[in-house]
Amino acid sequence: MLQPRISSISPIALLLLGIGACATTMMPPVANSGPVSSGNGVSVAVLRQACLTTAPVDEVPTGSVDETVEVQVRNGSPEPLTVHPERFVLRGADGGEPATPAMTSGDARTVAQGETQTFQLQFSARAGLECTQEMRLDANAAITLHDAPVALAPVPFRPL
């Protein structure tokens, strides 16, 4: 007969497992402006997000905020557009220093006329962002038509 084996897991390991689980759970923002649109039919919306705050500790005296955002780009223009994930900018509602985009945001992709695509973007900040405060995702330089940036207002949302 097989006997289950029970091994003890340290409290620190459980904490790290919990943090990892929280970091991967994406949910709609608590407050969301909905999509913002350009004059030529391009729209951007924040669909889901996950925000994780790391508190300062002795070894690392400053905390950080890591924000993952799932963005939807809809191309209602008559031409294909290009989305450059590394060019998105995330800031707190008061402006300030932007969060640093992660290098894993992906390569530029073409979105055909009439098509909609989603992108997952990752940002990290040591100051200026809080998971409980409004953030603004700026796509102004991130979306181009014929190599010219598409003028879009920032998308405001509040993660938690």
Buried (B, 14 or more C-beta within 10 A) or exposed (E): EEEEEEEEEEEEEEEEEEEEEEEEEBEEBEEBBEBBBBEBBBBBBBBBBBBBBBEEEEEEEEBBBBBBBBBBBBBBBEEBBBBBBBBBBBBBBEEEEBBBBBEEBBEEEEBEEEEEBEBBBBBBBBEBBBBEBBBBBBBBBBBBBEEEBBEBBBBBBBBB
